[in-house]
C-alpha cells in the first residue's frame, strides 16, 4: 500500500513538471510573444478620423517603440 502512494506521488509530480515545462516552452515561443505584443498594441494603430497628421505620426512612433520594447528588441 505504501509503494502505491509513493508511485502516485511520483506520477503526479512528474506530470505537473512535464506540463509546466511544456507550457513555458509554448508560452515563450517567438510566435506567441509576437502575437501577444501585436494584440497588446493593436489598439494604438487604429486611426481616428479627427486626428491630425502630426499627432497620428506621434501615436505611430509611440506604438512602434512599445511594440519593440514588448518584443525585447533594442531600439538602437
DRENMINU-473071 format. One record per residue (C-alpha): residue in one letter; y, z, x. Coordinates in steps of 0.05 Angstrom, whole numbers, plus 32768, in hexadecimal, padded with zeros to 4 digits. Example, Ala and Ser with C-alpha at 12.3 -4.5 7.8 and 13.67 -1.06 7.14 Angstrom:
2
   aa     c2     c3     c1
    A   7FA6   809C   80F6
    S   7FEB   808F   8111
# end
This chain:
76
   aa     c2     c3     c1
    X   8000   8000   8000
    X   802F   8011   8038
    X   8023   7FCE   805A
    X   8034   7FAA   8019
    X   8078   7FCC   8015
    X   8087   7FBC   805E
    X   8074   7F73   8052
    X   80A2   7F6F   8016
    X   80DC   7F8C   803E
    X   80D0   7F5A   8076
    X   80CC   7F20   8045
    X   810C   7F35   8021
    X   8132   7F3F   8062
    X   811A   7EFC   807E
    X   812D   7ED8   803E
    X   8172   7EF6   803C
    X   817D   7EE6   8085
    X   8168   7E9E   807B
    X   8193   7E95   803D
    X   81D0   7EB3   805F
    X   81C9   7E87   809D
    X   81BE   7E4A   8071
    X   81FB   7E5A   8046
    X   8228   7E65   8083
    X   8211   7E25   80A3
    X   821F   7DFD   8064
    X   8261   7E22   8055
    X   827C   7E15   809B
    X   8268   7DCC   80A0
    X   82A3   7D9D   80B0
    X   829A   7D78   806E
    X   829F   7DB7   8044
    X   82DA   7DD1   806C
    X   82FE   7D8F   8060
    X   82EF   7D91   8015
    X   8309   7DD8   800F
    X   8349   7DC7   8035
    X   8355   7D88   800B
    X   834C   7DAF   7FCA
    X   8378   7DE7   7FE3
    X   83B3   7DBA   7FF4
    X   83A9   7D82   7FC2
    X   83DD   7D9F   7F93
    X   8412   7D98   7FCA
    X   840A   7D4C   7FC9
    X   8419   7D43   7F80
    X   845C   7D1F   7F7B
    X   848D   7D38   7F48
    X   84BA   7D00   7F2D
    X   84F7   7D2C   7F33
    X   84EC   7D3A   7F7D
    X   851B   7D17   7FAE
    X   8500   7CED   7FE6
    X   8516   7D1F   801C
    X   84F9   7D5A   7FF7
    X   84B8   7D33   7FEB
    X   84B3   7D25   8036
    X   84BC   7D6F   8045
    X   8485   7D80   8013
    X   8456   7D4E   8033
    X   8464   7D68   8079
    X   8457   7DB0   8063
    X   8417   7D9C   803F
    X   8400   7D74   807C
    X   840D   7DAE   80AA
    X   83E8   7DDE   807C
    X   83AD   7DAE   8077
    X   83A8   7DA8   80C3
    X   83AC   7DF4   80CA
    X   8375   7DFC   8096
    X   8349   7DCA   80BB
    X   8355   7DEF   80FC
    X   8375   7DB3   811E
    X   83AE   7DC4   814D
    X   83F1   7DA6   813A
    X   8402   7D8D   8180
# end
